[in-house]
Amino acid sequence: MNEWQQYEQTTRAYLVEQVQANVNPKRWQHILGVEKSAIALAKRYHVDVIQASTAALVHDYAKECSDQVFLAAITQYDLDPDLKHWGNEIWHGIVGAELIRQQLGIDDEMILEAVRVHTTGAKEMSPLAQVLYVADYIEPNRQFPGVEEARELAKKDLAAAVAYETKHTLAFLIQKEVPIYPKTIETYNSWVAKRT
């Protein structure tokens, strides 16, 4: 039995059971789509496939937690108190990583960091974090203007795909006139502004 088969029968089987029980069926389909995209990107860009699969499976584990759970976790895990001023879009990654560590027993810091930044991005992102960030955007169930271009770009240049996604996400948030999390601005300045 090779390493992937062993992972599939042990860790992956456990994560599938735990995560699927925590999310609605539509989100579960999204998660499986992200895993499929993350594995393909990991193979293309020489990123550990097991880490990519694991990060993808758990990235939205906390997405359906209540605000009360997140607010309590921010205090319990001594996270930045400013987080309390944000919401689920930010919490399910940053705070979710702590819940994943505690509830699923995942302590691989590379995986947890990828989960933390999968919606906001970061000034510096590991190849694994880039894979998850892009996979979450281009997974097969996503349908929105520009997604095909993002998918094509992801096949050619991972960093360019990160920049594309960041630019379009920021434009979307600006159009909605919602507050923008500071790390998202940092991601833009690091991955988009420096590339032009």
QUIPEGI-V410471 format. One record per helix or strand of 3 or more residues. SS is the DSSP state (hx for helix, st for strand). FROM is the first residue (numbers start at 0). TO is the last residue. Records with the same first field share a line. If there is no record, write none. Layout:
SS: FROM-TO + FROM-TO
This chain:
hx: 2-19 + 24-43 + 48-57 + 66-75 + 80-84 + 87-103 + 108-115 + 126-137 + 146-155 + 157-175 + 181-190 + 192-194
